[in-house]
Amino acid sequence: MTIEGFSGINGSFQDRVHALLSQQVRDWDLARNNYSGLKRVMRRPLDKPEDADFYVQCNPARIRSSAAKVDARSIRERPCFLCEKHLPAQQRWVEFGREYLILVNPFPIFPRHLTIPVRTHEDQLIAGRMDDMLQLAKALEDFVVFYNGPRCGASAPDHFHFQAGNKGFLPVERMRQDAGKLLRQNDHVDIRAMEQYHRRIIMLRSSDKQALAGCFEQIYDFLKPLQPDQPEPMLNILAGYHAPEWQVLVLPRKEHRPWQFHAQGDEQVMLSPASVDLGGVLVTPREKDYARMDLALMEDIFAQVCIDAANWDDLLNELVHKKP
Ligand SMILES: [Zn+2]
C-alpha cells in the first residue's frame, strides 16, 4: 500500500488544507458518503430556539468514536488507526512542520473536520504541546483546534493527536468574553471563569503565546495533584486564533463518562463527553438518545464529568492570587 502526501496547491498553508478537504471528499468514498450524510443529520437546540448555547446532534457514523473501547487491553489488541502504516489507502495529508499530519476526519461532526496526529506512536499527553496547539490554531485560522485528554473523549489515547473543526459551528465560540468572571488581567493574559449548567470553563485570551502557555501550565500544575492516578489532569481544550489574539478554553474534568453510558437497557445513554459536546453540540449516535436528550439530562451529565465545585473554587482562587 503506497500512501503519498498530498502536495496541495500554491498558496497559504490553510489553502492547502482546504484543497485537501475538497480532494478527499471528492475522491474518497468513505469521506464523500459521511460528509454528504452530515447534511442530513438531525440537530435541535436544547436551551432556546435561536442562537442556542446547546444543541443535540444525531450522528450515526460517530458510533465508532462514542462507543470506542479505550481500556488498555482493547487498545493493545487493535492496530492503531492513526499510525501512518494503518491509514486507509485513500487518505492523503498535509504536513505541519516535521511532526504532525493534517488528515481529513472521515467520520465528521463539523462540515470541515480534521484529525491532526503526530507521526510517531506516542501517548495522548498534552504536556509540552501547548505551543504546538497555539501554532496550529494560528496556521488554521478558519478552524478551532481542540484536544481531548486520554480519558476525556480521545478514541486513540495511545497516539497523540489534536482535532480541528471549522469556526462558527460550536456555540461556545460565541460565548461573550464579558459573560465570565474576570480572574486576572494584565498586559499579557486575560483570564476568566465561566459556568453554565455545571460546565466549568477557564477562558484565556492573549496575543502572547508564551504567556498563554505559562498560564495553561499553572492550571495543569494545580490540577495534577488532584488526580494522582491519572497520567495527566483530565481536561478538554479548545483554541482559536482571532488576530492578534488566541482564545483558549480549558475544561477541567473529573470523570470519563457518565453512569448512564455504562447502564443497560432503557437507562443507557450513548454519550461520551468530549470537547465538541462540552462546546455545545452533544453528539449522540443513536436516535433514542437524541430523542430523550434535554437540559436536565445534559446538566446531570455535565455535573458528573466536569470538575466539581470545591476544586473549581480552589482553582479560581489560585488563578486570582498566584501569578505564574
Ligand atoms: Zn499509532
Residues whose N, C-alpha, C, O or C-beta is under 5 A from the ligand:
A	BS01	ZN	C80 L82 C83 H121 H159
